[in-house]
Amino acid sequence: MRSILICLFVLSNILVCIKPEDITYMASDCPNTTSNYTEGSKFQFNLNRLLYRLLYNNASNSIYAKPSVGEIDDDKVHGLYLCRGDVAPKDCQNCIDVASERIQRECPLKKQATILYDQCLIRYSSIPNFASTFNVSSYYWIVYNSESFSWMKQVKGISDAMFDNLTPKATNDMKYAESLDEITPLSLSQKLYGMMQCIPDLSAEDCHACLEGARSVIPKSVPRECRVVHESCHLSYQFKNPEEGRTGAPPPPSPTPGDKDQGEITWKTKVICIVTGVIALLAVVWTGSCLYLKKRSRRRTERERRERRRLLQLLDMEGNLLGEF
């Protein structure tokens, strides 16, 4: 029993280590209608300061910010980021860090760009107030669990009622609303989590229009979990069953008397011990691998940030030289 408990403890550590907390890339948008900037220009200098300094620093204490960098209109960069309201500050900052680096790879030399992650979004433009209106021509991006319910009609009614209740709250000044409700459809205990959020600059009308558009692309099969992301808003829901995996399991067969039963018990006990020992060994190996990879990843991240800081120092020097001319 003790070895089993140790094994479970190690396995739980592995699950924590390999739990999918990676930042999930969704999409990027690089409009061809906007002009490009040139390598080494003042605009590029301002963009780097925006992405690698201002957005990252603000993300440590706020889920939303819209700083601008530059003094001359032609070189000025306006940006914003928005993290999901249910994301922890550290995860928000990590998402902004990753998105800031990738947006320039996805949209090289573009004066306007958007990048969407599951946890955050970043947008920048040379045009002020570029994100204050809802662009009806922009795409919605959707990710969902393909598992759905057999009682689809009832579930759709429940999710619709939740979003009907959340929408007015999400279009207020905070532009964010969430709920976690206990529901009992068809005598199955469930929890339904829902979240709706808009960019705070949007008007209530534009926020409502964006969220209604997001609701319209949710699959008719009503999957157990779904997230819809747009450059101006996003929503998500998730059905959770606390008893899932434990209810409906058949009872173990009654043991039969005799030596045969005793032999089966002994054999099963040996198998359990052997399997437990193997799992424990694998667990130790996996735990060590996770810790090593995590430490290696942390070192790589710190090295990249040091290089980024050195780049910013060089850019500062370059900006000062450009200012003199």
Backbone bond lengths (Angstrom), bond angles and torsions (degrees), N, CA, C in turn:
res aa  C-N    CA-C-N  psi(-1)  N-CA   C-N-CA  omega(-1)  CA-C   N-CA-C  phi
1 M - - - 1.465 - - 1.522 110.66 -
2 R 1.337 115.24 -40.98 1.459 119.37 -179.26 1.519 111.00 -63.00
3 S 1.381 115.18 -41.75 1.464 118.26 -179.96 1.518 110.92 -65.43
4 I 1.348 116.26 -34.85 1.458 119.55 178.72 1.514 110.22 -65.36
5 L 1.347 116.76 -42.17 1.460 120.70 179.27 1.523 110.86 -62.66
6 I 1.350 116.05 -41.88 1.463 120.16 177.93 1.523 109.86 -61.93
7 C 1.348 115.13 -43.37 1.455 120.00 179.88 1.521 111.00 -60.88
8 L 1.337 116.33 -45.15 1.456 120.46 179.23 1.519 110.82 -62.57
9 F 1.341 116.95 -38.35 1.462 120.45 179.31 1.522 110.68 -63.75
10 V 1.348 115.93 -44.92 1.459 119.98 179.91 1.522 110.47 -65.61
11 L 1.349 115.91 -42.27 1.455 119.36 178.98 1.515 111.72 -63.03
12 S 1.337 116.14 -36.92 1.462 118.74 178.23 1.519 110.49 -64.62
13 N 1.350 116.53 -36.49 1.463 119.49 176.68 1.524 110.86 -65.10
14 I 1.334 115.83 -37.49 1.457 119.33 178.20 1.517 110.25 -64.05
15 L 1.339 115.92 -44.96 1.457 119.54 179.93 1.513 111.06 -59.67
16 V 1.337 116.84 -38.19 1.461 119.99 176.98 1.514 110.15 -65.97
17 C 1.346 115.12 -39.40 1.463 119.57 -176.57 1.527 112.00 -68.48
18 I 1.353 116.14 -41.86 1.454 118.91 -175.53 1.518 112.07 -99.61
19 K 1.325 116.95 9.24 1.457 120.05 177.41 1.526 108.75 -57.33
20 P 1.355 117.39 131.84 1.468 119.58 -174.64 1.519 112.83 -70.44
21 E 1.326 116.20 84.35 1.456 121.39 178.14 1.525 110.94 -106.37
22 D 1.339 115.48 10.42 1.452 118.97 179.95 1.526 110.00 -62.90
23 I 1.309 115.25 150.75 1.455 121.06 179.26 1.526 108.22 -74.89
24 T 1.323 116.26 125.18 1.459 121.81 -171.88 1.525 111.32 -96.49
25 Y 1.325 116.09 113.64 1.466 121.39 177.39 1.518 109.61 -74.13
26 M 1.346 115.72 136.11 1.463 120.69 179.65 1.532 111.10 -109.33
27 A 1.340 116.77 -60.14 1.464 119.29 -174.89 1.519 110.13 -167.26
28 S 1.321 115.61 169.79 1.464 121.79 173.34 1.526 108.82 -141.06
29 D 1.314 115.53 155.23 1.464 121.44 -179.39 1.523 108.52 -132.74
30 C 1.334 115.96 122.13 1.466 122.00 -178.73 1.528 107.91 -124.57
31 P 1.323 118.51 87.00 1.473 121.35 -173.85 1.526 112.21 -58.53
32 N 1.319 115.16 134.77 1.470 120.25 176.68 1.523 112.00 -82.43
33 T 1.329 115.44 -7.62 1.471 119.21 -177.75 1.522 112.46 -80.36
34 T 1.324 117.13 -12.08 1.466 120.06 -178.72 1.528 110.20 -99.31
35 S 1.315 115.60 157.57 1.465 120.87 -179.53 1.522 110.60 -76.82
36 N 1.319 115.59 165.46 1.455 121.99 178.55 1.526 110.34 -103.35
37 Y 1.327 115.73 158.92 1.458 120.37 171.81 1.523 108.50 -104.60
38 T 1.300 117.15 165.38 1.464 121.67 -178.09 1.523 110.42 -104.20
39 E 1.319 114.44 154.14 1.466 120.59 177.44 1.524 110.16 -60.08
40 G 1.336 115.84 134.99 1.449 121.09 177.36 1.515 114.57 79.92
41 S 1.325 117.45 5.95 1.464 120.58 -178.80 1.526 111.16 -79.02
42 K 1.321 115.32 165.97 1.463 121.13 176.92 1.532 110.74 -63.71
43 F 1.324 117.09 -33.40 1.469 120.47 177.86 1.530 110.34 -62.37
44 Q 1.323 116.93 -43.58 1.457 120.15 178.33 1.524 111.20 -63.46
45 F 1.311 116.32 -40.26 1.463 120.78 176.80 1.529 110.27 -59.52
46 N 1.328 117.38 -46.84 1.464 121.11 179.47 1.527 111.88 -66.17
47 L 1.326 116.72 -37.33 1.462 120.60 178.81 1.523 111.16 -64.12
48 N 1.328 116.89 -42.35 1.465 120.19 178.33 1.525 111.48 -63.46
49 R 1.304 116.61 -40.02 1.469 119.85 177.01 1.529 110.56 -63.63
50 L 1.315 116.28 -39.73 1.464 120.51 179.33 1.525 111.23 -64.37
51 L 1.320 116.36 -50.27 1.461 120.78 -173.49 1.520 112.58 -72.85
52 Y 1.324 116.65 -45.90 1.456 120.01 -170.31 1.521 114.47 -91.97
53 R 1.317 116.91 -9.36 1.463 118.21 -179.44 1.523 112.05 -123.93
54 L 1.329 116.96 -62.57 1.465 119.97 -171.46 1.521 112.68 -66.70
55 L 1.333 117.77 -48.45 1.459 119.72 -178.08 1.520 111.14 -64.24
56 Y 1.318 116.64 -45.76 1.465 120.60 -178.61 1.521 111.19 -62.76
57 N 1.319 117.86 -44.73 1.469 120.84 -179.24 1.525 111.49 -64.77
58 N 1.324 117.73 -41.58 1.462 120.70 -179.99 1.521 112.19 -66.20
59 A 1.335 116.75 -31.38 1.464 120.65 -176.07 1.518 113.03 -67.50
60 S 1.321 118.01 -12.34 1.465 120.26 179.51 1.520 112.18 -74.08
61 N 1.338 117.86 -19.27 1.467 119.10 -177.37 1.524 113.89 -137.69
62 S 1.318 118.44 8.87 1.460 119.77 -179.96 1.521 109.67 -153.59
63 I 1.339 116.57 143.87 1.464 119.39 178.88 1.522 111.58 -84.95
64 Y 1.342 116.89 -6.43 1.464 119.62 -177.31 1.522 110.02 -148.03
65 A 1.334 115.67 139.25 1.465 121.27 173.57 1.518 108.23 -158.94
66 K 1.340 116.24 154.81 1.473 120.42 179.19 1.529 110.33 -140.42
67 P 1.332 117.15 69.86 1.467 120.48 -179.75 1.529 112.00 -77.34
68 S 1.313 115.19 161.20 1.464 122.70 173.78 1.523 108.57 -128.13
69 V 1.330 116.07 150.85 1.466 121.65 -179.51 1.523 108.82 -132.51
70 G 1.327 115.94 132.73 1.455 120.81 177.35 1.514 112.21 118.26
71 E 1.325 115.50 159.01 1.462 121.62 -178.74 1.524 112.39 -114.35
72 I 1.323 117.05 -37.07 1.467 121.24 179.52 1.521 108.58 -89.57
73 D 1.325 117.28 134.68 1.464 121.92 -174.03 1.521 113.06 -54.53
74 D 1.320 118.14 -42.55 1.465 121.01 -176.97 1.526 112.34 -64.65
75 D 1.318 116.77 -26.35 1.462 121.19 -177.34 1.526 112.79 -104.82
76 K 1.309 118.12 -2.52 1.460 121.69 -173.91 1.531 110.71 -78.31
77 V 1.333 115.54 139.54 1.462 121.76 179.37 1.525 108.64 -119.11
78 H 1.326 116.02 128.69 1.461 122.45 177.30 1.528 107.83 -109.74
79 G 1.305 116.33 129.60 1.457 119.06 -177.32 1.508 112.65 -136.33
80 L 1.318 115.07 168.23 1.461 120.78 173.38 1.521 108.87 -157.23
81 Y 1.305 114.45 156.39 1.457 120.87 168.99 1.522 107.65 -136.33
82 L 1.310 115.75 155.08 1.462 122.36 175.75 1.512 108.30 -143.70
83 C 1.326 116.16 123.67 1.459 121.33 174.35 1.522 109.64 -99.25
84 R 1.306 116.51 153.16 1.457 119.87 174.62 1.516 109.90 -57.99
85 G 1.312 115.65 140.94 1.456 119.89 -177.36 1.507 114.15 -65.66
86 D 1.340 117.75 -18.04 1.461 120.61 -179.57 1.526 112.35 -102.30
87 V 1.336 116.76 16.63 1.468 121.64 179.05 1.526 109.68 -98.57
88 A 1.327 116.83 137.27 1.466 121.64 179.47 1.530 110.25 -66.29
89 P 1.350 118.14 150.93 1.474 121.15 -178.46 1.528 113.62 -53.74
90 K 1.326 117.06 -41.07 1.464 119.73 -179.13 1.529 110.73 -65.12
91 D 1.347 116.38 -41.73 1.462 120.06 178.67 1.524 110.87 -67.26
92 C 1.322 116.07 -35.20 1.469 120.42 176.21 1.523 109.93 -61.27
93 Q 1.310 116.78 -47.87 1.463 121.02 -178.46 1.529 111.21 -64.74
94 N 1.333 116.58 -39.75 1.461 119.54 178.25 1.526 111.24 -63.83
95 C 1.328 115.66 -40.47 1.464 119.92 179.00 1.526 110.59 -63.62
96 I 1.329 116.87 -44.30 1.463 120.69 178.69 1.525 110.55 -62.39
97 D 1.316 116.78 -38.66 1.462 121.49 179.66 1.530 110.66 -61.33
98 V 1.331 115.99 -47.07 1.467 120.87 -179.29 1.528 111.11 -68.73
99 A 1.335 116.11 -44.33 1.466 120.22 -177.78 1.528 111.90 -65.48
100 S 1.331 117.36 -36.13 1.467 121.02 -179.95 1.519 111.68 -61.89
101 E 1.317 115.68 -36.55 1.464 119.51 179.96 1.532 111.15 -76.01
102 R 1.329 116.19 -39.11 1.472 119.04 -173.42 1.527 113.03 -77.14
103 I 1.321 117.35 -30.63 1.464 119.30 -174.93 1.531 111.72 -61.41
104 Q 1.327 117.49 -31.75 1.465 119.70 178.51 1.528 111.90 -76.99
105 R 1.324 116.42 -25.81 1.466 119.08 174.87 1.524 111.04 -76.19
106 E 1.332 116.18 -37.16 1.463 120.13 -179.87 1.528 111.62 -73.94
107 C 1.326 116.62 -34.57 1.475 121.19 -176.12 1.528 110.09 -128.07
108 P 1.326 118.45 67.14 1.469 120.30 -176.24 1.525 112.18 -64.87
109 L 1.336 115.28 133.62 1.468 123.89 174.83 1.533 113.97 63.80
110 K 1.338 117.62 16.92 1.461 120.41 179.62 1.530 110.64 -88.52
111 K 1.328 115.96 138.06 1.461 120.52 177.73 1.529 112.56 -84.38
112 Q 1.313 116.19 -3.67 1.461 120.36 174.88 1.518 108.43 -147.29
113 A 1.333 117.19 134.74 1.460 120.34 -177.92 1.522 110.17 -160.11
114 T 1.322 114.59 157.27 1.468 122.80 176.78 1.512 108.25 -138.17
115 I 1.320 116.78 138.91 1.459 121.17 173.29 1.521 108.40 -132.57
116 L 1.331 115.22 135.41 1.459 121.67 -175.24 1.518 110.29 -118.55
117 Y 1.309 115.63 128.12 1.452 123.01 170.93 1.523 108.27 -119.14
118 D 1.325 115.02 164.89 1.460 118.87 177.51 1.524 111.02 -60.81
119 Q 1.332 117.33 -34.92 1.459 121.77 -174.90 1.523 114.22 -97.08
120 C 1.327 118.52 -17.85 1.465 119.64 -175.99 1.522 110.36 -161.19
121 L 1.315 115.41 170.81 1.463 121.53 172.12 1.523 108.95 -141.75
122 I 1.325 115.55 152.29 1.468 122.60 175.48 1.523 107.87 -130.94
123 R 1.332 115.43 138.07 1.463 121.52 175.02 1.529 108.73 -137.42
124 Y 1.328 116.23 145.34 1.465 119.46 172.82 1.524 108.67 -145.64
125 S 1.329 115.42 159.41 1.461 120.63 -178.89 1.523 109.53 -163.31
126 S 1.315 115.41 160.93 1.466 120.71 172.28 1.526 110.86 -85.72
127 I 1.335 116.32 -4.92 1.469 121.91 -177.71 1.526 109.77 -100.56
128 P 1.320 119.41 125.62 1.468 120.62 177.99 1.530 111.04 -68.41
129 N 1.332 115.46 150.98 1.473 122.23 178.92 1.527 112.49 55.99
130 F 1.329 116.17 31.84 1.462 120.43 -176.42 1.527 112.96 -69.32
131 A 1.332 117.96 -19.70 1.465 120.80 -175.85 1.520 112.97 -108.01
132 S 1.318 117.14 15.27 1.466 119.94 -174.95 1.523 113.18 -85.69
133 T 1.331 117.69 -4.92 1.462 121.01 178.55 1.525 110.18 -127.49
134 F 1.326 115.43 156.09 1.461 122.66 -179.81 1.523 109.48 -86.94
135 N 1.322 116.18 122.18 1.463 121.99 179.95 1.531 108.81 -91.21
136 V 1.320 116.40 106.03 1.468 120.54 -174.76 1.526 112.01 -67.91
137 S 1.333 117.69 -19.66 1.466 120.34 -177.94 1.528 112.82 -85.49
138 S 1.328 117.84 -7.43 1.464 120.63 -179.82 1.527 110.42 -73.82
139 Y 1.327 115.14 153.24 1.454 121.05 -177.13 1.527 111.68 -81.47
140 Y 1.338 114.28 154.99 1.461 122.05 166.66 1.529 107.15 -103.20
141 W 1.332 115.62 138.21 1.464 121.01 178.43 1.518 107.98 -114.29
142 I 1.313 115.89 135.05 1.459 119.96 -172.17 1.522 110.69 -129.47
143 V 1.315 116.63 139.03 1.458 123.00 172.52 1.519 106.92 -134.02
144 Y 1.327 116.28 135.41 1.461 118.49 -177.07 1.520 111.25 -153.45
145 N 1.323 114.45 159.97 1.454 122.96 175.25 1.522 107.59 -81.87
146 S 1.323 117.76 125.90 1.465 120.53 -175.26 1.522 112.92 -69.12
147 E 1.327 117.38 -14.76 1.466 120.04 179.22 1.525 109.64 -70.36
148 S 1.323 116.62 128.51 1.460 120.90 -179.04 1.525 110.10 -126.79
149 F 1.321 115.96 -179.29 1.454 122.28 -176.80 1.529 110.35 -100.59
150 S 1.341 115.49 149.95 1.463 119.59 174.06 1.525 110.30 -75.53
151 W 1.328 116.45 -28.45 1.478 121.73 179.40 1.529 109.05 -96.13
152 M 1.352 114.50 60.18 1.461 122.54 -171.34 1.528 112.59 -61.36
153 K 1.330 116.97 -41.90 1.460 120.14 -174.58 1.522 111.39 -61.41
154 Q 1.344 115.86 -44.33 1.463 119.43 -179.93 1.525 111.22 -66.53
155 V 1.330 116.62 -40.33 1.462 120.76 -178.66 1.525 110.87 -65.90
156 K 1.329 117.09 -40.20 1.463 120.08 178.73 1.528 110.68 -62.02
157 G 1.326 116.05 -39.37 1.457 119.36 177.86 1.519 112.09 -63.30
158 I 1.335 116.00 -37.91 1.465 120.89 -179.86 1.530 110.86 -68.49
159 S 1.348 116.79 -46.17 1.471 119.78 -179.42 1.530 110.94 -67.39
160 D 1.330 117.27 -37.86 1.467 120.02 177.73 1.524 110.98 -62.45
161 A 1.332 116.01 -42.14 1.469 119.76 179.63 1.525 110.77 -63.20
162 M 1.341 116.78 -38.72 1.461 120.11 178.90 1.529 110.82 -63.97
163 F 1.344 117.27 -47.39 1.463 120.10 -179.71 1.529 111.86 -67.16
164 D 1.336 116.77 -34.18 1.470 119.44 175.21 1.525 110.65 -60.46
165 N 1.323 115.66 -36.26 1.463 120.39 179.59 1.528 111.92 -76.20
166 L 1.333 117.20 -34.64 1.468 121.02 -176.80 1.528 113.15 -79.14
167 T 1.319 117.48 -32.13 1.469 120.57 -173.38 1.527 113.84 -55.37
168 P 1.346 119.73 -49.28 1.474 118.37 178.78 1.526 113.03 -60.36
169 K 1.331 117.13 -33.37 1.463 120.82 179.31 1.526 110.67 -72.27
170 A 1.343 116.14 -36.21 1.466 120.27 -177.94 1.522 112.49 -74.39
171 T 1.319 117.95 -17.88 1.467 120.57 -179.39 1.526 112.46 -96.13
172 N 1.327 117.29 5.46 1.470 119.56 177.87 1.525 110.02 -80.11
173 D 1.321 116.77 -165.69 1.472 120.58 -174.66 1.524 112.91 -61.18
174 M 1.338 117.60 -34.28 1.463 120.76 -177.86 1.529 112.06 -74.46
175 K 1.312 117.34 -24.54 1.473 123.05 -177.87 1.535 111.59 55.81
176 Y 1.321 116.01 36.55 1.469 120.55 179.74 1.517 109.55 -154.52
177 A 1.325 116.23 139.55 1.461 121.14 175.90 1.521 108.86 -155.11
178 E 1.319 116.29 145.92 1.458 121.56 177.09 1.519 109.25 -147.22
179 S 1.322 115.92 161.68 1.462 120.23 178.00 1.518 109.31 -154.24
180 L 1.314 115.90 154.43 1.458 123.21 174.42 1.517 106.29 -137.27
181 D 1.320 116.38 106.79 1.460 121.41 -172.76 1.516 111.14 -116.21
182 E 1.327 115.12 143.01 1.455 121.82 170.72 1.522 107.63 -83.55
183 I 1.307 116.79 128.43 1.454 120.37 176.45 1.517 109.04 -132.09
184 T 1.307 116.64 154.37 1.467 120.73 -178.92 1.526 110.47 -133.03
185 P 1.320 117.39 63.22 1.464 118.48 177.41 1.519 111.32 -72.99
186 L 1.317 115.99 132.46 1.462 121.51 177.56 1.522 111.98 51.85
187 S 1.343 116.32 36.82 1.471 123.37 175.38 1.520 113.24 65.64
188 L 1.339 118.42 16.34 1.462 121.09 176.30 1.524 108.49 -104.65
189 S 1.332 116.66 117.08 1.459 120.50 -177.74 1.526 109.65 -67.40
190 Q 1.317 116.58 123.75 1.457 122.12 -179.03 1.521 109.83 -136.04
191 K 1.319 114.82 157.32 1.461 121.39 168.27 1.522 107.21 -120.07
192 L 1.311 116.27 135.14 1.458 121.20 179.46 1.520 108.90 -117.39
193 Y 1.338 114.95 116.26 1.461 120.61 176.84 1.517 108.47 -102.22
194 G 1.328 116.24 135.07 1.455 120.73 177.70 1.516 111.56 -137.85
195 M 1.329 116.75 149.99 1.462 121.85 -179.43 1.526 108.96 -148.24
196 M 1.334 116.10 138.02 1.461 122.56 175.44 1.522 108.04 -135.79
197 Q 1.343 116.82 140.67 1.463 120.23 -175.97 1.525 110.21 -154.18
198 C 1.318 115.71 142.71 1.470 122.03 175.76 1.523 109.47 -126.37
199 I 1.326 116.31 160.02 1.461 120.44 169.70 1.526 107.73 -61.72
200 P 1.322 118.78 128.25 1.469 121.16 -175.09 1.523 114.93 -56.79
201 D 1.343 118.18 -23.77 1.466 120.48 -179.35 1.526 113.19 -71.36
202 L 1.323 117.63 -18.71 1.459 120.30 -177.32 1.527 111.20 -68.33
203 S 1.315 115.72 147.58 1.461 120.15 171.72 1.528 108.81 -72.16
204 A 1.317 116.74 164.13 1.462 120.75 178.54 1.529 110.55 -59.74
205 E 1.330 116.67 -37.86 1.464 120.65 -179.03 1.529 111.02 -66.93
206 D 1.339 117.03 -45.17 1.462 120.20 179.81 1.524 111.16 -67.60
207 C 1.323 116.70 -38.30 1.464 120.48 177.49 1.527 109.70 -61.59
208 H 1.316 116.62 -45.79 1.464 121.39 179.20 1.530 110.54 -60.56
209 A 1.332 116.98 -44.15 1.467 120.82 -179.85 1.527 111.43 -63.43
210 C 1.328 116.78 -40.68 1.466 120.99 179.71 1.525 110.89 -64.84
211 L 1.324 116.78 -44.47 1.466 120.90 -179.28 1.523 111.71 -67.99
212 E 1.321 117.16 -37.68 1.463 119.88 177.03 1.526 110.18 -63.93
213 G 1.331 116.47 -38.84 1.459 119.73 175.81 1.519 111.75 -63.49
214 A 1.332 116.49 -39.06 1.467 120.52 178.08 1.527 110.85 -64.59
215 R 1.322 116.82 -40.57 1.468 120.28 178.76 1.526 111.41 -63.77
216 S 1.312 116.26 -32.82 1.468 120.05 -175.18 1.525 113.07 -69.90
217 V 1.340 118.14 -19.49 1.469 120.11 -178.09 1.523 112.47 -98.23
218 I 1.332 118.09 -0.11 1.466 120.27 175.40 1.525 108.32 -63.80
219 P 1.335 118.74 130.54 1.472 120.46 -178.08 1.526 112.07 -55.45
220 K 1.324 115.70 143.60 1.464 120.76 -179.57 1.524 111.90 -66.48
221 S 1.336 116.44 -19.90 1.464 119.86 178.68 1.519 112.50 -72.26
222 V 1.314 117.67 -9.94 1.468 124.50 -179.63 1.532 110.39 51.07
223 P 1.342 117.93 72.69 1.468 120.26 178.26 1.520 111.62 -63.54
224 R 1.317 115.81 162.26 1.470 120.98 -177.65 1.523 112.34 -62.67
225 E 1.310 116.75 -29.38 1.469 120.59 -177.72 1.519 108.93 -143.06
226 C 1.319 117.01 136.65 1.462 120.13 -177.04 1.524 109.64 -153.80
227 R 1.345 115.39 143.42 1.458 121.13 175.39 1.530 108.75 -137.77
228 V 1.332 115.54 131.36 1.462 121.84 179.10 1.529 108.01 -119.34
229 V 1.339 115.98 128.32 1.462 121.41 -174.72 1.525 109.85 -122.94
230 H 1.316 115.58 134.66 1.468 123.95 176.92 1.522 107.16 -133.92
231 E 1.317 117.97 161.25 1.462 119.73 -179.28 1.529 112.95 -67.42
232 S 1.337 117.69 -14.21 1.464 120.83 -179.85 1.522 114.09 -115.97
233 C 1.323 117.99 -11.96 1.468 120.15 -178.39 1.520 110.11 -162.40
234 H 1.296 116.04 168.78 1.459 120.88 169.86 1.520 110.14 -158.55
235 L 1.329 114.39 160.19 1.461 120.39 177.29 1.517 108.56 -145.00
236 S 1.323 115.31 160.87 1.456 120.45 176.60 1.515 109.43 -155.36
237 Y 1.315 115.10 157.12 1.462 120.34 171.23 1.520 108.44 -148.24
238 Q 1.317 115.16 159.84 1.461 120.55 179.30 1.518 109.21 -154.31
239 F 1.335 115.72 126.21 1.456 121.20 172.49 1.523 108.21 -89.05
240 K 1.307 116.01 130.37 1.456 121.19 -179.24 1.517 108.90 -124.23
241 N 1.314 115.96 134.46 1.460 121.48 177.54 1.516 108.78 -116.77
242 P 1.344 119.26 105.08 1.467 121.46 -177.19 1.517 113.19 -59.08
243 E 1.327 117.34 -27.55 1.457 120.29 -176.40 1.521 112.76 -97.49
244 E 1.310 117.19 3.63 1.457 119.83 -177.04 1.519 110.68 -62.57
245 G 1.333 115.66 131.63 1.453 120.02 -178.38 1.512 113.01 93.61
246 R 1.342 116.55 -13.25 1.457 118.94 179.34 1.517 111.53 -116.26
247 T 1.298 118.81 -23.13 1.449 121.10 -179.64 1.510 110.35 -90.40
248 G 1.319 115.03 150.82 1.453 120.44 175.96 1.514 114.21 78.85
249 A 1.326 119.76 3.13 1.460 121.43 179.40 1.519 109.52 -76.25
250 P 1.331 118.98 133.28 1.467 120.12 -178.56 1.513 110.69 -67.55
251 P 1.359 118.08 147.88 1.464 120.83 178.49 1.516 110.30 -67.92
252 P 1.352 118.63 152.65 1.463 120.99 179.62 1.523 110.47 -65.42
253 P 1.337 118.62 147.76 1.470 120.55 -179.86 1.516 111.08 -65.40
254 S 1.317 115.01 147.89 1.469 119.92 179.23 1.514 109.18 -70.84
255 P 1.354 117.88 136.70 1.469 120.10 179.91 1.524 110.88 -69.31
256 T 1.342 115.60 145.76 1.462 120.48 176.95 1.512 108.95 -97.24
257 P 1.335 119.06 146.31 1.470 121.30 -177.24 1.523 111.55 -72.16
258 G 1.333 115.81 161.41 1.453 120.41 173.05 1.517 112.53 116.16
259 D 1.367 115.62 173.46 1.458 122.35 -178.04 1.523 111.97 -66.07
260 K 1.366 115.31 -31.29 1.459 118.24 -178.39 1.522 110.71 -61.14
261 D 1.335 116.13 -41.84 1.460 120.02 179.93 1.515 110.70 -63.40
262 Q 1.367 115.67 -41.11 1.461 118.91 179.54 1.520 110.92 -63.29
263 G 1.359 115.23 -39.05 1.457 118.67 178.48 1.519 111.52 -64.43
264 E 1.340 117.21 -39.56 1.453 120.67 179.30 1.520 111.07 -64.83
265 I 1.347 116.47 -38.86 1.458 120.06 179.21 1.521 110.42 -63.77
266 T 1.348 116.62 -43.13 1.462 120.19 179.79 1.523 110.78 -63.77
267 W 1.352 115.69 -44.29 1.466 119.57 -179.28 1.528 110.76 -63.12
268 K 1.333 116.72 -43.40 1.458 120.33 179.60 1.521 110.97 -63.88
269 T 1.339 115.72 -38.29 1.462 119.37 179.58 1.519 110.61 -62.89
270 K 1.350 116.08 -41.88 1.461 119.12 178.88 1.524 110.88 -64.48
271 V 1.334 115.18 -43.02 1.461 118.57 179.98 1.515 110.79 -61.54
272 I 1.339 116.48 -42.91 1.459 120.78 179.38 1.519 110.47 -61.11
273 C 1.336 116.02 -43.42 1.471 119.62 -179.75 1.525 110.64 -63.60
274 I 1.356 115.95 -44.08 1.462 119.38 -178.68 1.523 110.43 -65.10
275 V 1.337 115.23 -48.09 1.458 119.17 -179.01 1.515 110.84 -61.73
276 T 1.353 115.58 -41.82 1.461 119.47 179.10 1.522 111.07 -61.11
277 G 1.356 115.49 -41.81 1.459 118.80 179.02 1.519 112.27 -63.81
278 V 1.354 116.37 -42.28 1.464 120.39 179.03 1.524 110.74 -64.19
279 I 1.350 115.30 -44.77 1.463 119.37 179.88 1.518 110.71 -62.31
280 A 1.346 115.40 -41.61 1.464 118.64 179.61 1.525 110.88 -61.64
281 L 1.360 116.53 -41.03 1.460 120.31 178.89 1.526 110.67 -64.41
282 L 1.339 115.36 -46.48 1.461 118.62 177.75 1.517 111.31 -61.60
283 A 1.341 114.96 -37.05 1.465 119.10 -179.99 1.521 110.98 -62.88
284 V 1.325 115.76 -42.30 1.464 119.55 179.14 1.528 110.36 -62.83
285 V 1.356 115.71 -43.76 1.464 119.83 179.50 1.523 110.78 -61.87
286 W 1.340 115.88 -46.15 1.465 119.65 -179.57 1.519 111.59 -65.35
287 T 1.324 116.37 -39.26 1.464 119.02 179.02 1.523 110.69 -62.18
288 G 1.352 115.11 -45.15 1.459 118.66 177.94 1.517 112.06 -61.12
289 S 1.345 116.08 -40.57 1.466 120.11 178.57 1.516 111.36 -63.61
290 C 1.348 115.36 -42.39 1.464 119.48 -179.96 1.520 111.24 -62.54
291 L 1.331 115.38 -45.43 1.462 119.48 -179.18 1.523 110.72 -63.28
292 Y 1.348 116.31 -40.49 1.464 119.97 179.59 1.524 110.66 -64.65
293 L 1.344 116.14 -47.31 1.465 119.84 -179.00 1.514 111.63 -64.98
294 K 1.350 115.75 -37.96 1.460 119.21 179.17 1.521 110.67 -64.32
295 K 1.359 116.08 -42.91 1.459 120.32 179.39 1.519 110.66 -65.56
296 R 1.348 115.44 -40.53 1.463 119.93 179.30 1.525 110.96 -65.11
297 S 1.358 115.76 -41.18 1.464 120.06 178.56 1.517 111.05 -63.97
298 R 1.356 116.53 -40.00 1.456 120.26 -179.86 1.522 110.23 -63.90
299 R 1.356 116.62 -41.32 1.464 119.80 178.57 1.527 110.59 -63.96
300 R 1.352 116.34 -41.51 1.459 119.35 -179.74 1.519 110.95 -64.44
301 T 1.349 115.75 -41.06 1.464 119.73 179.30 1.519 111.01 -63.15
302 E 1.341 116.95 -44.09 1.464 120.43 179.10 1.523 110.82 -63.68
303 R 1.341 116.84 -39.02 1.463 120.20 178.76 1.524 110.51 -64.31
304 E 1.338 116.21 -42.72 1.465 119.57 178.73 1.521 111.33 -63.34
305 R 1.344 116.83 -37.82 1.461 119.67 179.72 1.522 111.40 -69.34
306 R 1.342 116.93 -36.41 1.466 119.37 176.19 1.524 110.39 -63.66
307 E 1.349 115.65 -43.04 1.465 119.16 178.27 1.524 110.95 -63.28
308 R 1.336 116.07 -36.65 1.456 120.55 179.53 1.524 110.89 -66.62
309 R 1.346 115.68 -39.51 1.469 119.19 178.24 1.529 110.79 -64.96
310 R 1.344 115.90 -40.03 1.468 119.02 177.26 1.529 110.70 -63.63
311 L 1.339 116.02 -38.96 1.458 120.14 177.30 1.520 110.88 -61.94
312 L 1.329 116.51 -41.61 1.460 120.07 179.62 1.523 111.49 -64.77
313 Q 1.332 116.35 -37.53 1.462 119.28 177.30 1.530 110.63 -62.93
314 L 1.351 115.27 -41.97 1.464 118.84 177.68 1.524 110.96 -65.31
315 L 1.342 115.68 -39.34 1.461 119.57 178.70 1.519 111.23 -65.08
316 D 1.350 116.04 -37.75 1.461 119.52 176.92 1.528 110.59 -60.60
317 M 1.347 114.97 -44.63 1.461 119.22 178.97 1.526 110.42 -63.19
318 E 1.350 115.25 -41.32 1.463 119.45 179.45 1.520 110.50 -64.94
319 G 1.346 116.10 -40.16 1.462 120.05 179.37 1.513 111.61 -63.47
320 N 1.319 116.62 -39.26 1.467 119.54 178.07 1.527 111.52 -64.37
321 L 1.349 115.10 -38.62 1.460 118.64 178.56 1.525 110.93 -67.00
322 L 1.357 115.16 -40.65 1.461 118.76 178.08 1.515 111.09 -63.65
323 G 1.347 115.48 -35.63 1.464 119.99 -179.82 1.512 111.64 -66.21
324 E 1.326 116.96 -32.18 1.463 119.99 -179.78 1.524 111.79 -68.75
325 F 1.348 114.90 -28.61 1.458 118.26 179.21 1.524 111.23 -87.38
